[in-house]
Amino acid sequence: MTANTSIDPAVFLHDQLAQASPDLMRDLLTTFINALLSAQADSVCGAEYGTRSPDRTNSRNGYRHRDLD
């Protein structure tokens, strides 16, 4: 008889989070928030970071990732 190779994503995620370090959620949130901030800056500027575009309305000066306290 063959083993069941199907994985329930919700159970898998729950198991991984239960075994993870406490800093995992902080790291996930930091990555997510920085991605949102970068996307917001891209939309305000009219172009992605580091690209030249005739549609660009302004520039991104000094953008950096920030750690959560």
Phi, psi and omega per residue, in radians:
M1 nan 2.448 -3.120
T2 -1.560 2.677 3.129
A3 -1.384 2.637 3.096
N4 -1.314 2.080 -3.104
T5 -1.737 0.064 3.132
S6 -1.328 2.418 -3.140
I7 -2.090 2.273 3.049
D8 -1.433 2.000 -3.068
P9 -1.015 -0.679 -3.121
A10 -1.141 -0.743 3.128
V11 -1.181 -0.733 3.127
F12 -1.056 -0.823 3.135
L13 -1.098 -0.746 3.118
H14 -1.051 -0.781 3.137
D15 -1.114 -0.723 -3.136
Q16 -1.165 -0.725 3.129
L17 -1.194 -0.578 3.121
A18 -1.170 -0.526 -3.116
Q19 -1.632 -0.139 -3.012
A20 -1.379 2.839 3.088
S21 -1.295 2.754 3.141
P22 -1.087 -0.395 -3.122
D23 -1.412 -0.101 -3.133
L24 -1.064 -0.810 -3.123
M25 -1.108 -0.699 3.099
R26 -1.074 -0.763 3.131
D27 -1.131 -0.736 3.116
L28 -1.109 -0.777 3.128
L29 -1.141 -0.693 3.115
T30 -1.066 -0.809 3.124
T31 -1.086 -0.775 -3.121
F32 -1.128 -0.798 -3.118
I33 -1.146 -0.730 3.109
N34 -1.129 -0.625 3.082
A35 -1.147 -0.709 3.097
L36 -1.124 -0.766 3.135
L37 -1.116 -0.686 3.114
S38 -1.150 -0.737 3.116
A39 -1.123 -0.671 3.112
Q40 -1.139 -0.760 3.115
A41 -1.113 -0.677 3.084
D42 -1.050 -0.744 -3.105
S43 -1.227 -0.611 3.115
V44 -1.189 -0.714 -3.104
C45 -1.353 -0.461 -3.101
G46 1.519 0.147 3.100
A47 -2.787 2.752 3.119
E48 -1.252 2.827 3.139
Y49 -1.048 2.281 3.066
G50 1.421 0.065 3.135
T51 -1.909 2.607 3.072
R52 -1.708 2.418 -3.121
S53 -2.658 2.427 3.072
P54 -1.188 -0.292 3.134
D55 -1.510 -0.097 -3.104
R56 -1.090 2.318 -3.115
T57 -1.747 -0.352 3.095
N58 -2.822 -2.988 -3.105
S59 -2.116 2.778 3.089
R60 -1.775 1.952 -3.108
N61 -2.042 2.056 3.039
G62 1.458 0.294 3.116
Y63 -1.213 2.366 3.092
R64 -2.618 2.733 3.056
H65 -1.252 2.496 -3.132
R66 -2.109 2.399 3.096
D67 -1.390 2.547 3.052
L68 -1.373 2.460 3.113
D69 -1.552 nan nan
